[in-house]
Amino acid sequence: MILTTLNFWSILALIFCGGLLVVAFRLAWWLALGTERVIAFMTQSGMHAPAKLLLAILIGYDEQTYHKSRFIFWNQAQVRFAILWGSFLLLAGLLVLLHQEHIIGPIGLTWLLAFALYVGFRCLVYWTRPKAPLIYTEEPSLKSLIQDVNERSSFSKRSGRQLIRRYDYLDELFAEAA
C-alpha cells in the first residue's frame, strides 16, 4: 500500500493549484461578461441576426430558452458563457499538462482545433434540429410588452409575489418575435 504524505512542498503545490483555480474561475466570468457585452453591442447596433446566431451556436440560447425563467441559474446567458469559457480554460490547462509529458505537440493549435470542432458540432446541431413552435400568451397586451418583464418566483414563500427584472438585450432579440 502506498501512503501519500503531505510535506511542505506538496501543501505549497496544493495552495498554488487552488490559486490557479480561483484565477481561472475569475477569468472565465470575466470572459463571459465580455462576450455578453459584445453580443449586447451587436444587438444595440441593429445586428440582430448575427447576435442570435452567436447565442445559439456558442451557448445554445434561443427563443425556447428565452421564454423560460431567467431566475433559474442555468437559463442566464452569462452563466452559459462562463461555463463555455471555463471549460475551454480547463481544456487549456489539460493541454499544458499533456504537453509537459510530451504526449501532444503545440498547445495553441490543439486548443484551436478543439474550439473549431465544438463550433462545428454546435452549427450542425443548430441547423439540423427541428424548430419547435413557440408558446405565447393569448393576451395581446402582454404580447406587445417589451419593457420590464414580470416573472413569478417559484422559490418565494408568498404565492402572489412577482419579481421584476430589467430590460436587456435578450428582450430586444427575442421578444420582438412574439
C-alpha positions in Angstrom: 0.0 0.0 0.0 1.3 3.4 -1.0 0.8 6.2 1.5 0.9 9.7 0.4 2.3 12.1 3.0 1.8 15.9 2.9 5.1 17.7 3.3 5.7 21.4 2.9 6.2 21.3 -0.8 3.1 19.3 -1.6 1.0 21.6 0.6 2.5 24.6 -1.3 1.7 22.9 -4.6 -1.9 22.4 -3.5 -2.2 26.0 -2.5 -0.7 27.1 -5.8 -3.2 24.8 -7.7 -6.1 26.3 -5.7 -4.9 29.8 -6.6 -4.8 28.8 -10.2 -8.4 27.5 -10.0 -9.5 30.8 -8.4 -7.8 32.8 -11.2 -9.3 30.5 -13.9 -12.8 30.9 -12.3 -12.5 34.7 -12.3 -11.1 34.7 -15.8 -14.0 32.6 -17.0 -16.5 35.0 -15.6 -14.6 38.0 -17.0 -14.6 36.4 -20.4 -18.3 35.6 -20.1 -19.1 39.2 -19.2 -17.0 40.4 -22.2 -18.7 38.1 -24.6 -22.1 39.1 -23.4 -21.2 42.8 -23.8 -20.1 42.1 -27.4 -23.4 40.5 -28.2 -25.3 43.3 -26.4 -23.3 45.8 -28.5 -24.2 43.9 -31.7 -27.8 44.0 -30.6 -27.8 47.7 -29.9 -26.1 48.3 -33.3 -29.0 46.6 -35.1 -27.2 43.3 -36.0 -29.9 41.1 -34.5 -29.4 38.1 -36.8 -25.6 37.6 -36.1 -26.2 38.1 -32.4 -29.0 35.5 -32.3 -26.7 33.1 -34.3 -23.8 33.6 -31.9 -26.0 33.0 -28.9 -27.5 29.9 -30.5 -24.2 28.4 -31.7 -21.9 29.2 -28.8 -24.2 28.5 -25.8 -27.5 27.1 -27.2 -29.6 30.2 -26.2 -32.6 30.5 -28.4 -36.3 31.5 -28.2 -37.2 28.5 -26.2 -34.6 29.3 -23.5 -35.6 32.9 -23.6 -39.2 32.2 -22.6 -38.1 30.1 -19.6 -37.5 31.9 -16.3 -34.1 33.6 -16.0 -34.3 33.3 -12.3 -33.2 29.8 -12.9 -29.4 30.0 -12.9 -28.9 27.8 -16.0 -31.2 30.0 -18.1 -29.0 33.0 -17.8 -26.8 33.8 -20.8 -23.8 35.0 -18.7 -23.8 31.7 -16.8 -23.7 29.7 -20.0 -20.9 31.8 -21.3 -19.0 31.3 -18.1 -19.4 27.5 -18.4 -18.2 27.7 -22.1 -15.1 29.7 -21.3 -14.4 27.8 -18.1 -14.5 24.5 -20.0 -12.0 25.9 -22.6 -9.7 27.2 -19.9 -9.8 23.8 -18.2 -9.0 22.2 -21.6 -6.1 24.6 -22.0 -4.8 23.5 -18.5 -5.1 19.9 -19.5 -3.3 20.5 -22.8 -0.4 22.2 -20.9 -0.1 19.1 -18.7 -0.2 16.8 -21.8 2.4 19.0 -23.5 4.7 18.8 -20.4 4.5 15.0 -20.6 5.3 15.1 -24.4 2.0 13.5 -25.3 0.8 16.3 -27.6 2.6 18.8 -29.7 1.7 22.5 -29.9 -0.9 23.6 -27.4 -2.4 26.5 -29.3 -3.1 24.5 -32.4 -4.7 21.7 -30.4 -6.9 24.2 -28.5 -8.0 25.9 -31.7 -8.8 22.6 -33.3 -10.9 21.7 -30.2 -12.7 25.1 -30.4 -13.3 24.6 -34.1 -14.7 21.1 -33.6 -17.0 22.5 -30.8 -18.3 25.3 -33.0 -18.7 22.9 -36.0 -20.7 20.5 -33.8 -22.9 23.3 -32.4 -23.5 24.6 -36.0 -24.5 21.1 -37.1 -26.9 20.7 -34.2 -28.4 24.2 -34.7 -29.1 23.8 -38.4 -30.4 20.2 -38.3 -32.7 20.4 -35.3 -36.4 20.9 -36.0 -37.8 24.2 -34.9 -40.4 23.8 -32.2 -43.4 26.1 -32.2 -43.2 28.8 -29.5 -46.0 29.0 -26.9 -47.1 32.6 -26.3 -49.8 34.1 -24.1 -53.1 34.8 -25.8 -53.5 38.3 -24.2 -52.5 40.9 -26.8 -51.4 43.5 -24.2 -48.8 41.1 -22.9 -47.5 40.2 -26.4 -46.6 43.8 -27.2 -44.9 44.4 -23.8 -41.1 44.8 -24.3 -40.3 46.6 -21.1 -39.6 45.2 -17.7 -40.7 41.6 -17.5 -42.7 40.3 -14.6 -41.9 36.7 -13.6 -43.3 34.7 -10.8 -40.8 33.5 -8.4 -41.0 29.7 -7.7 -38.9 29.9 -4.6 -40.8 32.7 -2.9 -42.9 31.8 0.2 -45.8 34.1 -1.0 -47.8 32.8 -3.9 -48.6 36.2 -5.4 -45.1 37.7 -5.2 -43.6 38.8 -8.6 -40.0 39.8 -9.3 -39.2 42.4 -11.9 -36.0 42.1 -13.9 -34.5 44.9 -16.0 -35.0 45.1 -19.8 -31.9 43.8 -21.5 -30.5 42.9 -24.9 -32.2 39.5 -24.9 -35.6 41.2 -24.7 -34.7 43.1 -27.8 -33.5 40.0 -29.6 -36.3 37.5 -28.8 -39.3 39.5 -27.5 -39.9 41.1 -30.9 -40.6 37.7 -32.3 -43.6 37.4 -30.1 
